[in-house]
Amino acid sequence: MYRAYSEKTEKNRTERKAMRAETLNIVDEIRQAITLLRRHL
């Protein structure tokens, strides 16, 4: 039972890290878009 819990917990951590990385990429793209918009205004 502990092992199954541990594997599930590790999977959740991995998924959270992947989601965080994806979120950071989106934030970076938004920052770049804002920078470009500011240059054109």
GUTOR-971509 format. One record per atom (N, C-alpha, C): atom name; residue in one letter; x, y, z; residue number from 1. Coordinates in nm, 3 decimals. Example, Ala and Ser with C-alpha at 12.3 -4.5 7.8 and 13.67 -1.06 7.14 Angstrom:
% GUTOR-971509
atom->N	rest->A	x->1.319	y->-0.569	z->0.780	nr->1
atom->CA	rest->A	x->1.230	y->-0.450	z->0.780	nr->1
atom->C	rest->A	x->1.320	y->-0.330	z->0.780	nr->1
atom->N	rest->S	x->1.285	y->-0.225	z->0.708	nr->2
atom->CA	rest->S	x->1.367	y->-0.106	z->0.714	nr->2
atom->C	rest->S	x->1.290	y->0.003	z->0.787	nr->2
END
This chain:
% GUTOR-971509
atom->N	rest->M	x->0.082	y->-0.120	z->0.000	nr->1
atom->CA	rest->M	x->0.000	y->0.000	z->0.000	nr->1
atom->C	rest->M	x->0.087	y->0.126	z->0.000	nr->1
atom->N	rest->Y	x->0.192	y->0.127	z->0.080	nr->2
atom->CA	rest->Y	x->0.280	y->0.243	z->0.084	nr->2
atom->C	rest->Y	x->0.344	y->0.266	z->-0.052	nr->2
atom->N	rest->R	x->0.384	y->0.159	z->-0.117	nr->3
atom->CA	rest->R	x->0.450	y->0.172	z->-0.246	nr->3
atom->C	rest->R	x->0.356	y->0.234	z->-0.349	nr->3
atom->N	rest->A	x->0.231	y->0.188	z->-0.353	nr->4
atom->CA	rest->A	x->0.134	y->0.246	z->-0.446	nr->4
atom->C	rest->A	x->0.114	y->0.394	z->-0.417	nr->4
atom->N	rest->Y	x->0.106	y->0.429	z->-0.291	nr->5
atom->CA	rest->Y	x->0.091	y->0.570	z->-0.253	nr->5
atom->C	rest->Y	x->0.213	y->0.649	z->-0.298	nr->5
atom->N	rest->S	x->0.331	y->0.593	z->-0.275	nr->6
atom->CA	rest->S	x->0.455	y->0.662	z->-0.311	nr->6
atom->C	rest->S	x->0.463	y->0.685	z->-0.462	nr->6
atom->N	rest->E	x->0.426	y->0.584	z->-0.540	nr->7
atom->CA	rest->E	x->0.430	y->0.598	z->-0.685	nr->7
atom->C	rest->E	x->0.330	y->0.705	z->-0.732	nr->7
atom->N	rest->K	x->0.212	y->0.705	z->-0.670	nr->8
atom->CA	rest->K	x->0.111	y->0.805	z->-0.706	nr->8
atom->C	rest->K	x->0.159	y->0.945	z->-0.670	nr->8
atom->N	rest->T	x->0.220	y->0.957	z->-0.553	nr->9
atom->CA	rest->T	x->0.273	y->1.087	z->-0.510	nr->9
atom->C	rest->T	x->0.382	y->1.135	z->-0.605	nr->9
atom->N	rest->E	x->0.470	y->1.045	z->-0.645	nr->10
atom->CA	rest->E	x->0.578	y->1.082	z->-0.737	nr->10
atom->C	rest->E	x->0.521	y->1.123	z->-0.872	nr->10
atom->N	rest->K	x->0.418	y->1.053	z->-0.918	nr->11
atom->CA	rest->K	x->0.354	y->1.089	z->-1.045	nr->11
atom->C	rest->K	x->0.294	y->1.229	z->-1.036	nr->11
atom->N	rest->N	x->0.228	y->1.258	z->-0.924	nr->12
atom->CA	rest->N	x->0.170	y->1.390	z->-0.905	nr->12
atom->C	rest->N	x->0.277	y->1.498	z->-0.906	nr->12
atom->N	rest->R	x->0.390	y->1.471	z->-0.840	nr->13
atom->CA	rest->R	x->0.500	y->1.569	z->-0.839	nr->13
atom->C	rest->R	x->0.550	y->1.595	z->-0.980	nr->13
atom->N	rest->T	x->0.568	y->1.487	z->-1.056	nr->14
atom->CA	rest->T	x->0.616	y->1.500	z->-1.193	nr->14
atom->C	rest->T	x->0.517	y->1.580	z->-1.277	nr->14
atom->N	rest->E	x->0.388	y->1.552	z->-1.260	nr->15
atom->CA	rest->E	x->0.287	y->1.626	z->-1.336	nr->15
atom->C	rest->E	x->0.287	y->1.773	z->-1.296	nr->15
atom->N	rest->R	x->0.303	y->1.799	z->-1.168	nr->16
atom->CA	rest->R	x->0.304	y->1.940	z->-1.123	nr->16
atom->C	rest->R	x->0.425	y->2.012	z->-1.180	nr->16
atom->N	rest->K	x->0.542	y->1.945	z->-1.183	nr->17
atom->CA	rest->K	x->0.661	y->2.008	z->-1.240	nr->17
atom->C	rest->K	x->0.641	y->2.038	z->-1.388	nr->17
atom->N	rest->A	x->0.579	y->1.945	z->-1.459	nr->18
atom->CA	rest->A	x->0.553	y->1.966	z->-1.602	nr->18
atom->C	rest->A	x->0.456	y->2.082	z->-1.623	nr->18
atom->N	rest->M	x->0.352	y->2.088	z->-1.540	nr->19
atom->CA	rest->M	x->0.256	y->2.198	z->-1.552	nr->19
atom->C	rest->M	x->0.321	y->2.330	z->-1.519	nr->19
atom->N	rest->R	x->0.407	y->2.331	z->-1.419	nr->20
atom->CA	rest->R	x->0.477	y->2.455	z->-1.383	nr->20
atom->C	rest->R	x->0.566	y->2.501	z->-1.498	nr->20
atom->N	rest->A	x->0.638	y->2.409	z->-1.558	nr->21
atom->CA	rest->A	x->0.724	y->2.443	z->-1.671	nr->21
atom->C	rest->A	x->0.642	y->2.499	z->-1.786	nr->21
atom->N	rest->E	x->0.529	y->2.436	z->-1.814	nr->22
atom->CA	rest->E	x->0.442	y->2.484	z->-1.921	nr->22
atom->C	rest->E	x->0.388	y->2.622	z->-1.890	nr->22
atom->N	rest->T	x->0.348	y->2.643	z->-1.765	nr->23
atom->CA	rest->T	x->0.297	y->2.775	z->-1.723	nr->23
atom->C	rest->T	x->0.405	y->2.881	z->-1.738	nr->23
atom->N	rest->L	x->0.527	y->2.849	z->-1.697	nr->24
atom->CA	rest->L	x->0.637	y->2.945	z->-1.710	nr->24
atom->C	rest->L	x->0.664	y->2.978	z->-1.856	nr->24
atom->N	rest->N	x->0.653	y->2.879	z->-1.944	nr->25
atom->CA	rest->N	x->0.671	y->2.905	z->-2.088	nr->25
atom->C	rest->N	x->0.563	y->2.999	z->-2.139	nr->25
atom->N	rest->I	x->0.441	y->2.978	z->-2.097	nr->26
atom->CA	rest->I	x->0.330	y->3.065	z->-2.139	nr->26
atom->C	rest->I	x->0.353	y->3.207	z->-2.089	nr->26
atom->N	rest->V	x->0.394	y->3.220	z->-1.964	nr->27
atom->CA	rest->V	x->0.421	y->3.353	z->-1.908	nr->27
atom->C	rest->V	x->0.532	y->3.422	z->-1.986	nr->27
atom->N	rest->D	x->0.635	y->3.347	z->-2.022	nr->28
atom->CA	rest->D	x->0.745	y->3.404	z->-2.099	nr->28
atom->C	rest->D	x->0.697	y->3.451	z->-2.236	nr->28
atom->N	rest->E	x->0.613	y->3.371	z->-2.301	nr->29
atom->CA	rest->E	x->0.558	y->3.411	z->-2.431	nr->29
atom->C	rest->E	x->0.473	y->3.536	z->-2.419	nr->29
atom->N	rest->I	x->0.395	y->3.547	z->-2.313	nr->30
atom->CA	rest->I	x->0.313	y->3.667	z->-2.291	nr->30
atom->C	rest->I	x->0.402	y->3.789	z->-2.271	nr->30
atom->N	rest->R	x->0.508	y->3.773	z->-2.193	nr->31
atom->CA	rest->R	x->0.602	y->3.886	z->-2.172	nr->31
atom->C	rest->R	x->0.663	y->3.931	z->-2.304	nr->31
atom->N	rest->Q	x->0.702	y->3.835	z->-2.386	nr->32
atom->CA	rest->Q	x->0.759	y->3.871	z->-2.516	nr->32
atom->C	rest->Q	x->0.658	y->3.943	z->-2.603	nr->32
atom->N	rest->A	x->0.534	y->3.897	z->-2.602	nr->33
atom->CA	rest->A	x->0.429	y->3.962	z->-2.681	nr->33
atom->C	rest->A	x->0.406	y->4.105	z->-2.632	nr->33
atom->N	rest->I	x->0.405	y->4.125	z->-2.501	nr->34
atom->CA	rest->I	x->0.385	y->4.259	z->-2.445	nr->34
atom->C	rest->I	x->0.500	y->4.350	z->-2.485	nr->34
atom->N	rest->T	x->0.622	y->4.297	z->-2.481	nr->35
atom->CA	rest->T	x->0.739	y->4.375	z->-2.521	nr->35
atom->C	rest->T	x->0.726	y->4.420	z->-2.666	nr->35
atom->N	rest->L	x->0.685	y->4.327	z->-2.753	nr->36
atom->CA	rest->L	x->0.667	y->4.363	z->-2.894	nr->36
atom->C	rest->L	x->0.558	y->4.466	z->-2.912	nr->36
atom->N	rest->L	x->0.448	y->4.450	z->-2.840	nr->37
atom->CA	rest->L	x->0.339	y->4.548	z->-2.850	nr->37
atom->C	rest->L	x->0.386	y->4.687	z->-2.806	nr->37
atom->N	rest->R	x->0.463	y->4.692	z->-2.701	nr->38
atom->CA	rest->R	x->0.512	y->4.822	z->-2.651	nr->38
atom->C	rest->R	x->0.601	y->4.889	z->-2.753	nr->38
atom->N	rest->R	x->0.680	y->4.810	z->-2.824	nr->39
atom->CA	rest->R	x->0.769	y->4.868	z->-2.925	nr->39
atom->C	rest->R	x->0.690	y->4.930	z->-3.040	nr->39
atom->N	rest->H	x->0.574	y->4.873	z->-3.069	nr->40
atom->CA	rest->H	x->0.496	y->4.919	z->-3.184	nr->40
atom->C	rest->H	x->0.399	y->5.032	z->-3.148	nr->40
atom->N	rest->L	x->0.390	y->5.066	z->-3.020	nr->41
atom->CA	rest->L	x->0.298	y->5.173	z->-2.981	nr->41
atom->C	rest->L	x->0.368	y->5.307	z->-2.973	nr->41
END
